[in-house]
Amino acid sequence: MRIAVTGSIATDHLMTFPGRFADQFVADQMHTVSLSFLVDTLDVRRGGVGANICFGMGQLGTGPILVGAAGADFDEYRAWLDRHGVDTDSVRISEVLHTARFVCTTDSDHNQIGSFYTGAMSEARQIELKSVSDRVGGLDLVLIGADDPEAMLRHTEECKTRSIPFAADFSQQIARMSGDDIRTLLDGATYLFSNEYEKGLIESKTGWSDAEILDRVGHRVTTLGASGVRIEHAGGKRIEVGCPEEEAKVDPTGVGDAFRAGFLSGLSWGVSLERAAQVGCMVATLVIETVGTQEYTLRRAHFMDRFTKAYGHDAAADVRAHLH
């Protein structure tokens, strides 16, 4: 099963300031703020929802196709993804813009000052899925993740026009999108991904009830944080899957992307929706135990031991043969 993942590609530049921002501000001079902070650490991490999801799928051996836009500074990041089983040949490289970047400084009180540079992400709207499909011999599913909004709309319309099954996963972009855009993005989706809060926001913005949305999508996949995930479809039985026990809760960043990586890999293997959700929850657990969205290592024996403990021997038997 050939799965393409469209979505943002970015790097995070995370710095720490040993003092308190509040101590540096002068109350009656806030209209002319000009400050520079000497920071103690700089941590550069790979990110972006499209790249995060593909990294996880690559770890599971399912050969995902990353579709997005980056800058000429993408070479090192590309090499990293290539080494971890991701097809990056459909990434558009901008001639004038850098890869999207989040730059953030955190003080001793955990307050943050940050900026997000969209950069080359704005060129994702110029990518045609037909060229991606022709290159790889056809696409069985396209996940349309958070990206340049115009790109998300273009990819969705192209999937509908070319009858390519797609998964709607707008996550961070829900806040800035109109109800009309959200209705366009989800209508006809084979899968609709969101967390519980986003689920309510989708219903509020579209004006559609839960039942009406279920009539318009194949399956609605709602992540529930520590409680796991719920999968629903119109007229069908609800599937609920819990999370494996965590060894530590280190950093929740990227957990949703990791779930999608595992779930999509399960679909690629042809296992049941319940098994796919279990794989997703297991990968998400590995990420929450790690600092960084692509810093975890998926070791087959360790993965299967924990998967078996969480979901039983029958579930493990269904998954083991597919995990390389």
Secondary structure, DSSP 8 states (H G I E B T S, - for coil): --EEEE---EEEEEEE-SS-GGGG--GGGGGG-------SEEEEEEE-HHHHHHHHHHHTT---EEEEEE-GGGHHHHHHHHHTT-B-TTEEE-SS---EEEEEEE-TTS-EEEEEE-GGGGGGGG--HHHHHHHHT--SEEEEES--HHHHHHHHHHHHHTT--EEEE-GGGGGGS-HHHHHHHHTT-SEEEEEHHHHHHHHHHH---HHHHHHHSSEEEEE-GGG-EEEE-TTS--EEE-----S-----TTHHHHHHHHHHHHHHHT--HHHHHHHHHHHHHHHHTSSSTT-----HHHHHHHHHHHH-HHHHHHHHTT--
